[in-house]
Amino acid sequence: MSGYNELMCFVRQTEALSQAAGRLGWDQQTVMPRGANAQRSEEMAALEEVLHARRTDPRLGEWLEVAQAPDEAAAANLRELRRDYARHAKVPARLAAELARLTPLAQSAWEDARAAGDVAAFVPWLSQMIALRREEGQAIADGGDPYDALMADYEPETDSATVAAIFDSMRPRLVALRESILGADTPPALTGQFPQAEQMRLSRKLAEQFGYDFTRGRIDLAVHPFSSGSGDDVRITTRVDERDPFNCLYSTLHEVGHGAYEQGVDAAHLLTPIGRGASMGVHESQSRIYENQLGRSASYCYWLFGAMTSEFGALAIADAEAFYAAVNRVTKGYIRTEADEVQYNLHIMLRFDLERALIRGDLSPNALEEAWNARFQEDFGYPVDKPANGVLQDVHWAVGLFGYFPTYALGNLYAGCLHKAMRVALPDLDAQLRAGDLAPATGWLHENLQRFGALRSPRDTIANACGFAPDADPLMVYLEEKFSALYRL
Amino acid sequence: MSGYNELMCFVRQTEALSQAAGRLGWDQQTVMPRGANAQRSEEMAALEEVLHARRTDPRLGEWLEVAQAPDEAAAANLRELRRDYARHAKVPARLAAELARLTPLAQSAWEDARAAGDVAAFVPWLSQMIALRREEGQAIADGGDPYDALMADYEPETDSATVAAIFDSMRPRLVALRESILGADTPPALTGQFPQAEQMRLSRKLAEQFGYDFTRGRIDLAVHPFSSGSGDDVRITTRVDERDPFNCLYSTLHEVGHGAYEQGVDAAHLLTPIGRGASMGVHESQSRIYENQLGRSASYCYWLFGAMTSEFGALAIADAEAFYAAVNRVTKGYIRTEADEVQYNLHIMLRFDLERALIRGDLSPNALEEAWNARFQEDFGYPVDKPANGVLQDVHWAVGLFGYFPTYALGNLYAGCLHKAMRVALPDLDAQLRAGDLAPATGWLHENLQRFGALRSPRDTIANACGFAPDADPLMVYLEEKFSALYRL
């Protein structure tokens, strides 16, 4: 067996074990009996220890040193494996163990602090977490920027200076747009009672319409919707609020974007490192374009208005145009996960600037709440009312996820680019969306992006699909045009 | 760390991984998308390889050589681990690999042969399987009986000569009872239409009534009902035939017996080798006593008649007495899994004698069908009509499960012993069952058997609970009395 094949035989087993762990994660969040929590932690820890041992196995280092790539896919797999191995090799076992020990404690402290509205009680835990993650970033970065090193776990081959420059260029335009919108009249929301069974039936219909393959997936309920798995076992979840059907339907479309991406990767890459999405940012580009540029478009809303009328009977809203406005309502709010297309990115930029400063040591955890509240007032135009609606709203920092937030906004930015290119390639897109025919749009994404998995870097994945290098302008133009028209600005 | 603790730290992780594998098995048979089959095989194989490597890890041998047991539970764990390690160490890797390769092929050949009614097409595969399993049995047995060695995988510390003597003593009594019953009038069956939702609701009610803990378990549908998992995550399944509610309800009670056993083992034994049922036979004793001695008793049927009337409305049957007779109907049939309490054991004895002869080389696979049909005519009184109702009906031999069948009848025998002892301990049992109060009966089983897990050998587990050594007489007396009364023999 050649060196590459021997290596990949080992790697394929690791990927299979990783999929098995993912399945247990799905199980835990959907069907697991609640009394099984402690036992499941032990089962997951045992599996994670097996995975960690395989990912840091010295044989991997030996194989990777000499392996030759027979083709482009192999070269990409070696690139992924070498980055991952080097990353793990640089982190001392002592540090990894300290992080593993701290994470559940810090998460639990965050939950208590959030419930009590007591930021000061969380600060010591946050300080410990920042210190450990900074040390980890420094170890990986080899003298480079520790925040960049952490970000690369989620968005490889992307540096935070570039991201900062992009975000800085978007921010004033987003703030101006947000101000104009909130100064205009807010359209009415859709009200009514929408039974769970009908919401779920419509969700399944939408998922199929957007190309999700139920023979290789399933949809369930979860408190926080997520998708999991790769290849032929990709599962999505959604949630139901019987007074707000858009919560369920757009959670579904969001997760369908993630799921269809994983289902769409070429079967040849199954259970190899490139057999999944290229990065968190590219993944988010798929969930966002399904949910927003396609799902919240005027043309698709026209179709959805009819579909919802069929499912639920006459809606308490004037017509398809009012329905479209209700889907795209922009209102004041504090919570990132509930934010609309315009304000969402401002939430991310706030977190990106603050967490970058925290990791670099430019901001003390003691000063974080004040910095958060000041920035929120500046960008959103009204003050934070309580910590649970401010600095304590997200779990990310409590569990050490520094460098993750920017991938959400990068996903939006990438979705903007893909949408621009898709509009050029599909001149009849609006007519197709009005007819509920999503096949051309999702087919274009599959053909130009999804099937390649992680064959290319995130940036190159987007550039290859679009025919131009990703930047923020398409997203900004899209948002300005869409919301100017909607709000008659 | 002492030697024993170091060993158990490793073993506990192995047990946790084994539980994780069990969860994937549950997933595969209940919720997995059908397109995920091939990928799941690869995931399971990777996990099984990890488990195999751990179970044959040379460090285990070193630890086991020197480990001292600090207490009774530790001694039992060492006993289980030493037996398991010695067993694995004796089987050459080449033979294990050949068995792993042959199993799916032989199973697939069996499926085709069964569908086509073509025994001859299956014989070559069966011959290969027998040869490999015989070789494995010989390797484990070290000059002893290869069939005994195989049986010990499912029922340790039990030899087939003893089992043969027990079965031989039961067989004429069972044949005589079967003949008398089939010569008498058959009571009417329960007919009607019983919707799935109501069957499942009643199933949940029965499961709770029999002490199954839904905070540490769940019930789902499966083609072939099974239970899985240990400790705090023990899941059961059932099936629904809308024309035969007893199929669902008694499948549920059967699996509740298995599930309650696993849930009932002392938490101190969680994720250790003794933290589960003592053997397949002892496990089956729990499923059978829940299903039969308790669930199919006249007293419980009195309660169930009322409960089913509440759930489904008036039943098309005269009264509780007729209902009890319908639950316990004995009719001619070919299929083991559909057999009643009387005929079931005859099915097992037939298979036990034949498979023991096959492994020992006393019966050629070419002569198997003829031997099966002759024995069936002898014990059941009518001829086999087709191979799918005869020698090709069970998957067990196709996948190499030789030595497994006798555990079903041992389970019945053990259940007979436990029932006898329980009746002495609980003089008011019938009044309790008539009131639908199962707590005294299941509490007695928990207190005297379930909580100990595999602390003792299967035989000692039963003897400890009953206060006498297990033998066939209690079961035979129970069956003769019950069915003589029912059929007025």
Chai-1 contact restraints between the chains, C-beta under 6 A:
chainA,res_idxA,chainB,res_idxB,connection_type,confidence,min_distance_angstrom,max_distance_angstrom,comment,restraint_id
A,Q13,B,A46,contact,1.0,0.0,6.0,A-B,restraint_1
A,A16,B,E42,contact,1.0,0.0,6.0,A-B,restraint_2
A,A16,B,E43,contact,1.0,0.0,6.0,A-B,restraint_3
A,A16,B,A46,contact,1.0,0.0,6.0,A-B,restraint_4
A,L17,B,A46,contact,1.0,0.0,6.0,A-B,restraint_5
A,Q19,B,E43,contact,1.0,0.0,6.0,A-B,restraint_6
A,A20,B,L24,contact,1.0,0.0,6.0,A-B,restraint_7
A,A20,B,E43,contact,1.0,0.0,6.0,A-B,restraint_8
A,A20,B,L47,contact,1.0,0.0,6.0,A-B,restraint_9
A,L24,B,A20,contact,1.0,0.0,6.0,A-B,restraint_10
A,P33,B,T215,contact,1.0,0.0,6.0,A-B,restraint_11
A,P33,B,R216,contact,1.0,0.0,6.0,A-B,restraint_12
A,P33,B,G217,contact,1.0,0.0,6.0,A-B,restraint_13
A,P33,B,R218,contact,1.0,0.0,6.0,A-B,restraint_14
A,G35,B,T215,contact,1.0,0.0,6.0,A-B,restraint_15
A,G35,B,R216,contact,1.0,0.0,6.0,A-B,restraint_16
A,G35,B,D232,contact,1.0,0.0,6.0,A-B,restraint_17
A,A36,B,D232,contact,1.0,0.0,6.0,A-B,restraint_18
A,A36,B,D233,contact,1.0,0.0,6.0,A-B,restraint_19
A,Q39,B,G231,contact,1.0,0.0,6.0,A-B,restraint_20
A,Q39,B,D232,contact,1.0,0.0,6.0,A-B,restraint_21
A,Q39,B,D233,contact,1.0,0.0,6.0,A-B,restraint_22
A,E42,B,A16,contact,1.0,0.0,6.0,A-B,restraint_23
A,E43,B,A16,contact,1.0,0.0,6.0,A-B,restraint_24
A,E43,B,Q19,contact,1.0,0.0,6.0,A-B,restraint_25
A,E43,B,A20,contact,1.0,0.0,6.0,A-B,restraint_26
A,A46,B,Q13,contact,1.0,0.0,6.0,A-B,restraint_27
A,A46,B,A16,contact,1.0,0.0,6.0,A-B,restraint_28
A,A46,B,L17,contact,1.0,0.0,6.0,A-B,restraint_29
A,L47,B,A20,contact,1.0,0.0,6.0,A-B,restraint_30
A,V50,B,V50,contact,1.0,0.0,6.0,A-B,restraint_31
A,T215,B,P33,contact,1.0,0.0,6.0,A-B,restraint_32
A,T215,B,G35,contact,1.0,0.0,6.0,A-B,restraint_33
A,R216,B,P33,contact,1.0,0.0,6.0,A-B,restraint_34
A,R216,B,G35,contact,1.0,0.0,6.0,A-B,restraint_35
A,G217,B,P33,contact,1.0,0.0,6.0,A-B,restraint_36
A,R218,B,P33,contact,1.0,0.0,6.0,A-B,restraint_37
A,G231,B,Q39,contact,1.0,0.0,6.0,A-B,restraint_38
A,D232,B,G35,contact,1.0,0.0,6.0,A-B,restraint_39
A,D232,B,A36,contact,1.0,0.0,6.0,A-B,restraint_40
A,D232,B,Q39,contact,1.0,0.0,6.0,A-B,restraint_41
A,D233,B,A36,contact,1.0,0.0,6.0,A-B,restraint_42
A,D233,B,Q39,contact,1.0,0.0,6.0,A-B,restraint_43
